[in-house]
Structure formats: C-alpha cells, structure tokens
Amino acid sequence: MKRIWCALWMLAAWPAITAEPAYDAALATKLRADDIGMRMYVMALLTAGPNRNPPPEEARALQAAPMANINRLAAEGKLVLAGPFGDDGVLRGIYIFDVATVAEAEALTRTDPAVQAGQLAMELHPWYGSAALMMVGEVHAKIQKPDGRAQ
C-alpha cells in the first residue's frame, strides 16, 4: 500500500518536477546575470602563509579578527562567499568577491588580519560563476540560528 501511495504521489508531482523553471527577468537584472545566468566575480584561494606558527598569545588575538573582517566585507556587499576547506592542506579556504577587478579584490585581501600577519596568503583569479551566488548571504541569514557558531 505504501508503494502505491508513493507511486501516486510521484505521478501527481511529476509535472512540477519536470517543468522548466520560469525565467525571472527582474531577478536576473538585480543579480547582474548574463543570458545564461552567470556573471564574473574574483575568487581568492587562501593558502597557508609564511607565518603559520605564531606564538600562542598572537594566535589567540588573531583568531576572531578575520571573522570580523569577513562580516564587514559581506555587509559592504564586497564578499559574496567565504569558507575554509575541511582538511589541513596548503589550501586553507576561499573568498568570492563581488568586485570589478582583481586589483580591487587584492586591496580587500590586504584588510584581512590573517593576511597582514602572514598566516594566510591569497591567490586571486577572475571567476565566472552563477549569478545566484549573490543570494547566498540572504539565504544563509535565514538558516543560521541566532546563536550559531562554527563547528
């Protein structure tokens, strides 16, 4: 009986599952999307910097500063996405900037306290990706618990 209900549900839902999404011209314009829903960004690959082992007191002082900088850049609309990689390799994380040039992204990376301290270095590249990334911050704010902290 359960299989019959599942099959009936799938048949009823099939048109919605297979239907092509409706193009939203206003949203595409707002996100500055091209005809295929893409746009240019600048991606920063965060790599381990030359100063990976600062004294413990310096490391503690620097721990919160990069997050404050990330939040500031996001609030200014310059940083679309940021996050660390889950392993302990040379590549430490990524930033995706909403800026016109690599030079502008480079100036923003110099405001990162971890870069200033030599704990991180950034390799910058123009990157062509989905314009939908511009909505990540808005969606993330809706799914992060008010007291949410990084694990």
C-alpha beads as a LAMMPS data file, in Angstrom:
LAMMPS data file: protein, C-alpha beads

151 atoms
150 bonds

1 atom types
1 bond types

-500.0 500.0 xlo xhi
-500.0 500.0 ylo yhi
-500.0 500.0 zlo zhi

Masses

1 110.0

Atoms # bond

1 1 1 0.000 0.000 0.000
2 1 1 2.843 2.367 0.877
3 1 1 4.372 1.800 -2.585
4 1 1 1.052 2.593 -4.250
5 1 1 0.792 5.900 -2.360
6 1 1 4.383 6.782 -3.264
7 1 1 3.717 5.994 -6.919
8 1 1 0.538 8.103 -6.909
9 1 1 2.365 10.987 -5.252
10 1 1 5.147 10.803 -7.859
11 1 1 2.599 10.810 -10.689
12 1 1 0.808 13.822 -9.182
13 1 1 4.075 15.686 -8.583
14 1 1 5.667 14.792 -11.928
15 1 1 4.584 17.950 -13.794
16 1 1 6.148 20.158 -11.102
17 1 1 9.317 18.045 -11.012
18 1 1 9.821 18.080 -14.777
19 1 1 8.599 21.610 -15.521
20 1 1 11.194 24.108 -16.604
21 1 1 11.634 26.957 -14.126
22 1 1 10.154 30.269 -15.216
23 1 1 12.693 32.912 -16.228
24 1 1 12.618 35.888 -13.849
25 1 1 13.929 38.906 -15.786
26 1 1 13.767 41.219 -12.775
27 1 1 15.811 38.837 -10.646
28 1 1 18.337 38.333 -13.446
29 1 1 18.749 42.102 -13.722
30 1 1 19.054 42.518 -9.952
31 1 1 21.782 39.849 -9.830
32 1 1 23.515 41.245 -12.947
33 1 1 23.202 37.864 -14.665
34 1 1 24.053 37.329 -18.303
35 1 1 21.807 35.343 -20.672
36 1 1 22.813 32.024 -19.134
37 1 1 22.505 33.180 -15.517
38 1 1 26.215 33.696 -14.947
39 1 1 28.483 36.635 -14.098
40 1 1 32.080 37.497 -13.234
41 1 1 33.496 37.508 -9.711
42 1 1 37.021 37.426 -8.294
43 1 1 37.901 34.235 -6.424
44 1 1 40.608 34.204 -3.791
45 1 1 42.246 30.932 -2.922
46 1 1 43.508 31.268 0.628
47 1 1 46.783 29.455 1.109
48 1 1 48.980 28.860 4.119
49 1 1 51.169 31.915 4.605
50 1 1 54.808 32.066 5.669
51 1 1 53.964 32.770 9.348
52 1 1 51.998 29.583 10.178
53 1 1 53.206 29.166 13.769
54 1 1 52.819 32.442 15.651
55 1 1 53.219 32.482 19.440
56 1 1 50.048 31.218 21.209
57 1 1 49.035 34.672 22.509
58 1 1 49.318 36.151 18.996
59 1 1 47.331 33.239 17.530
60 1 1 44.514 33.793 20.067
61 1 1 44.411 37.514 19.347
62 1 1 44.189 36.856 15.607
63 1 1 41.517 34.157 15.857
64 1 1 38.448 36.440 15.893
65 1 1 39.831 39.251 13.743
66 1 1 39.493 37.522 10.329
67 1 1 35.840 36.682 11.043
68 1 1 35.086 40.315 11.892
69 1 1 36.753 41.341 8.619
70 1 1 34.715 38.746 6.677
71 1 1 31.489 40.044 8.247
72 1 1 32.439 43.642 7.422
73 1 1 33.217 42.836 3.779
74 1 1 29.977 40.868 3.449
75 1 1 27.963 43.738 4.979
76 1 1 29.588 46.120 2.479
77 1 1 28.473 43.826 -0.362
78 1 1 32.048 43.089 -1.432
79 1 1 32.295 39.484 -0.225
80 1 1 29.742 37.016 -1.586
81 1 1 31.034 33.772 -0.122
82 1 1 33.782 32.675 2.230
83 1 1 34.732 29.473 3.915
84 1 1 37.549 27.173 4.987
85 1 1 38.429 23.818 3.494
86 1 1 37.834 20.820 5.742
87 1 1 41.332 19.391 5.602
88 1 1 44.674 20.692 6.805
89 1 1 46.257 21.182 3.385
90 1 1 48.081 24.130 1.885
91 1 1 44.787 25.480 0.506
92 1 1 43.002 26.891 3.538
93 1 1 39.769 28.309 2.069
94 1 1 38.120 30.576 -0.484
95 1 1 36.664 34.038 -0.770
96 1 1 34.461 35.067 -3.687
97 1 1 34.419 38.825 -4.161
98 1 1 31.785 40.906 -5.955
99 1 1 34.230 43.415 -7.398
100 1 1 35.095 44.574 -10.911
101 1 1 38.836 43.880 -10.867
102 1 1 41.456 41.616 -9.367
103 1 1 43.229 44.772 -8.129
104 1 1 40.170 45.733 -6.071
105 1 1 39.997 42.235 -4.581
106 1 1 43.715 42.429 -3.804
107 1 1 43.174 45.664 -1.866
108 1 1 40.374 43.987 0.104
109 1 1 42.532 40.951 0.920
110 1 1 45.112 43.273 2.456
111 1 1 42.489 44.226 5.086
112 1 1 42.414 40.629 6.400
113 1 1 44.328 40.424 9.703
114 1 1 45.454 36.854 8.948
115 1 1 46.967 38.041 5.647
116 1 1 48.580 41.008 7.403
117 1 1 50.102 38.645 9.974
118 1 1 51.404 36.289 7.282
119 1 1 49.237 33.374 8.422
120 1 1 47.383 33.372 5.088
121 1 1 48.229 34.380 1.545
122 1 1 45.712 34.831 -1.262
123 1 1 45.896 33.848 -4.897
124 1 1 43.336 35.859 -6.912
125 1 1 41.610 34.905 -10.167
126 1 1 38.702 36.285 -12.229
127 1 1 35.968 33.647 -11.961
128 1 1 32.793 33.102 -13.979
129 1 1 30.034 31.580 -11.867
130 1 1 26.315 31.517 -11.237
131 1 1 24.750 34.904 -10.514
132 1 1 22.629 33.078 -7.931
133 1 1 25.636 33.182 -5.580
134 1 1 24.642 36.773 -4.891
135 1 1 21.729 35.367 -2.860
136 1 1 23.843 33.167 -0.578
137 1 1 24.074 35.778 2.193
138 1 1 20.334 36.387 2.225
139 1 1 19.529 32.675 2.341
140 1 1 22.261 31.949 4.896
141 1 1 20.837 34.560 7.279
142 1 1 17.544 32.655 7.202
143 1 1 19.070 29.275 8.062
144 1 1 21.695 30.251 10.659
145 1 1 20.450 30.001 14.233
146 1 1 20.856 33.285 16.171
147 1 1 23.431 31.690 18.469
148 1 1 25.034 29.631 15.692
149 1 1 28.774 29.185 15.841
150 1 1 31.245 27.450 13.541
151 1 1 31.849 23.868 14.489

Bonds

1 1 1 2
2 1 2 3
3 1 3 4
4 1 4 5
5 1 5 6
6 1 6 7
7 1 7 8
8 1 8 9
9 1 9 10
10 1 10 11
11 1 11 12
12 1 12 13
13 1 13 14
14 1 14 15
15 1 15 16
16 1 16 17
17 1 17 18
18 1 18 19
19 1 19 20
20 1 20 21
21 1 21 22
22 1 22 23
23 1 23 24
24 1 24 25
25 1 25 26
26 1 26 27
27 1 27 28
28 1 28 29
29 1 29 30
30 1 30 31
31 1 31 32
32 1 32 33
33 1 33 34
34 1 34 35
35 1 35 36
36 1 36 37
37 1 37 38
38 1 38 39
39 1 39 40
40 1 40 41
41 1 41 42
42 1 42 43
43 1 43 44
44 1 44 45
45 1 45 46
46 1 46 47
47 1 47 48
48 1 48 49
49 1 49 50
50 1 50 51
51 1 51 52
52 1 52 53
53 1 53 54
54 1 54 55
55 1 55 56
56 1 56 57
57 1 57 58
58 1 58 59
59 1 59 60
60 1 60 61
61 1 61 62
62 1 62 63
63 1 63 64
64 1 64 65
65 1 65 66
66 1 66 67
67 1 67 68
68 1 68 69
69 1 69 70
70 1 70 71
71 1 71 72
72 1 72 73
73 1 73 74
74 1 74 75
75 1 75 76
76 1 76 77
77 1 77 78
78 1 78 79
79 1 79 80
80 1 80 81
81 1 81 82
82 1 82 83
83 1 83 84
84 1 84 85
85 1 85 86
86 1 86 87
87 1 87 88
88 1 88 89
89 1 89 90
90 1 90 91
91 1 91 92
92 1 92 93
93 1 93 94
94 1 94 95
95 1 95 96
96 1 96 97
97 1 97 98
98 1 98 99
99 1 99 100
100 1 100 101
101 1 101 102
102 1 102 103
103 1 103 104
104 1 104 105
105 1 105 106
106 1 106 107
107 1 107 108
108 1 108 109
109 1 109 110
110 1 110 111
111 1 111 112
112 1 112 113
113 1 113 114
114 1 114 115
115 1 115 116
116 1 116 117
117 1 117 118
118 1 118 119
119 1 119 120
120 1 120 121
121 1 121 122
122 1 122 123
123 1 123 124
124 1 124 125
125 1 125 126
126 1 126 127
127 1 127 128
128 1 128 129
129 1 129 130
130 1 130 131
131 1 131 132
132 1 132 133
133 1 133 134
134 1 134 135
135 1 135 136
136 1 136 137
137 1 137 138
138 1 138 139
139 1 139 140
140 1 140 141
141 1 141 142
142 1 142 143
143 1 143 144
144 1 144 145
145 1 145 146
146 1 146 147
147 1 147 148
148 1 148 149
149 1 149 150
150 1 150 151
